[in-house]
Amino acid sequence: MLSYKKKSYLILFLIGSAVLFLIYKMYLEDILTLQNLQLHHQALKHFASEHPLQIVLSYLAIYVMISCLAFFPVAILMALTGGALFGFWPGIALVCLGSTLGATTAFLIARHFFRDFFQRRYRRKLEMINEEIKKDGAFYLFILRVTPIFPFAAVNLLMALTPMRLKTFFIGSFMGFLPGTAAYVNAGVQLSLIKNVNDILTPSLIFSVVLLAVIPLIARKGVHYFKEHHAK
């Protein structure tokens, strides 16, 4: 069971998250839209050129917060904003860094509150999973991150319950975020051409990203198969 102190912190965190979500739904949802971003694009870009350090730090701080809380619609808009304000390569770097720091914060929170309890309660059942994570955790994390069908928040939580090292989680997440981030940031660079956010993740793009995730898996299985048969 969680200690009284941990329960108190967890309740405060949940209340804070709920308050932020309500503020977004009540006051910000109608403001943070693709149409408003397109309308004020030039003004934002001018402000960014006049105050580069402030805008970069503010952008990064906001992205970390929304990634930690898994505000996915806002995260998409922020990724588009990154491309529109900073360009392709700087935008990718900032979006990946922000999403990775946010995911890592959520990972640490979940680990602090739940891992010990989860591991104690299901220790025997988790022995094989723990060994796999210790051996190939970075590979599994990369597959989960690069494939858009796995929920962002669920991956943070699941990996927090395993023995995965913090460094492995950070690097694996950053690398796994790159393909999807590139698509959104590139769309942000071409902001005036976007009619709907849903137009970005086309079936062909999703197929390409999934294929990117599957290729390393197939290659890994192929290498193991070759080694087994070569040994015989």
N, C-alpha and C positions, 0 to 999 in steps of 0.2 A: 504493500500500500504506500501511497505517497505520504510524505511527512506533512505536518501542518504548514510548515514554511513553504514547501513546494506547492502545496494546494493553494496557498494564499497568492503566491506569485503567478500561478497558472490562471487563477480567477481574474487577477488584475490584467493579465495579458489578454484574456478572452474578452473582458469588458472593454479594454482599450481598442481591440480589433473591431468589436461590434460598433463602438462609437465612431470610429473612422469610416466604417462601411456605411453607417447611417448618414454621416456628413456627405459622403460621396453620392449616395442615392438621392438625398434631399436637395443638395446645393450644387454639386459638381457634375452630375451625370449629363445634364443638358448643356453644360459649358464645354466639357472635355469630349468634343466630337471631331470627326474628320472634317466636317464642313467648316467649323470654327478654326481648326488648324490651317486649312487651306486659305481661309479668309485673312488670317493674321500672320501668315507665313513670313512675308517680307518684313513686317514690324519686329517679329521675333528674331529674324536673322540679323537685322540691323542692331538690335539690342545685344545679341550675342557677340557681334563684332566689336561693339563698344565696351563690353564687360565680359571678356572671354573666360577669365578665371571664375568669376561669380556664377556665370551661367553653367559652366561645366560642373562645378561642385554642387550647385543646386540640383541640376539634372540628375547627377549621380546619386545624391541623397534621396531624391524622390523615387528614383528607380529601385534603389535598394529596399525602400519601405514597401512599395507596391509588390515587389517580387517576394518579399518575406511574407506578406499577407495574401499573396496569390490573387491579386486583383487583375485577372487576365485581360479583360477588355481594355483597362487603362494601360496595361503593359504593352499591348499591341500599339496603342496610340502613341505611347512614349517611344517605342522603337521606330515608328514612322517619323516622330519628331526628331529623333537622333539623326536619322538620315537627312532630313530637311535642314537641320541647323548646322550639322558638323561635317556632312559629306559622307562618302561611303566607308573608307577605312577608319577614320576617327570614330564614326558612328558605330561601326561594328565593335570596335574596342570598348567604347563606353557602355553600349548596351550589354555586351557579354560580361563586362566587369560588374555592372550593376545587377544583372540577373544572377550572376554567380555569387556575389556578396549577399544578395537577398536570400538566395537558396541556402547558402551556408549559415546565415543567421537562423533561418527556420530549422535547419538541420541541428544546430547546436541547442536550440530551445527544446526541440523534440527529444534529443539525446539526454539532456539534463533532467527532463521530467519523466521520461518513459522507458529508457533503454534498460536500466538496472532491473526494474520490475518485470519487464517483458522477458529479459534473458533468464532471470531466476525462475519465472513461472513455466517457461517452455524450453528449459535448458536442453533436455535430451532431444526434443524434436528439432531443435535449431542447430545441433552439432554439425550436420552436413552443410547447411546453409552458411554457417559461420566459416567453415573451412573453405568453401567456394569463394566467399567474399574476400577472405584473407589472400587467397591465391589469385583470383581473377576479378576482383571487385571493380577495378578501373574499367575493365572491358565491359562488364555487365552494365555499369553506370552509363558508359558512353552509348551503348545500344538503347537504353531507356531514354536518355536525353535527346538523342538525335531523331528518335521516332516520335512523331507528333501525337500519336494516339494514347500515349501514357500521360496521365495528369501530372502536372508540375509539382503540386503540393504533395501528392501521394508518393512520388519518388523521394522527395525530401524526408518524409516521415519514415518510409520503409528503410532507407539507407541509414537513418539515424538509429534504428533499432538493432543494427548489425555492428560487427567490430570494425567496420571501415574506418580507415584513418582520415583525419580532417584534411590533410594535404591531398590525399587521393580523391576525396570528394570534391574538393575545390578544382583541381586540375581536370578531372573527368567531366565535371559539370561545364566548365569553361569550354573545353573542346567540343562537347556534345551540343552546346548551344550555338556554335558557329554557323552551321548550315541554315537553320531556321532564321537566325538573326540576320544573316546576309540577305535573305529574301525580303524581310520586312524593311531593313535599312535601305536596300536598293529601291524598294517601292517609295520610301520616304524621300529619296533623292529625286525621284520623278513624281513628286507629290501632286502636281497639277493634273496628271494623267489618271489618277485614281478616282473612281466613281463610288466604290464601296469597299470597305475593309475585307469583306468576304471574297473579293475578286483576287486578292493576293495569293491566298492558299488554293490555287487551282488543283484539280485532280492530278494533272501531270506533274505539278510541283510536289504534291504530297507523295506521289509514286516515286519521284526521284529521290526525295529525302529518305523514304522507307528503304529504297534500294541501297542507298548509301549506308544505312544501318545494317542491312542484311549481308552485304558483301563481306565485311570483316568476319561476320559469324560463319559464313560459308567457307571463307579462307581458313579460319581457325579449325573448323571441323575437317577440312581437307588435309591440313598439315598433320593433325592427329591420326587421321586414317592412313596417311602415307607412312608415318613413323611406325605405326603398329604393324603394317604389312611388310615394311622394309626390315623391321626387326626379325620377322619370321623367316 
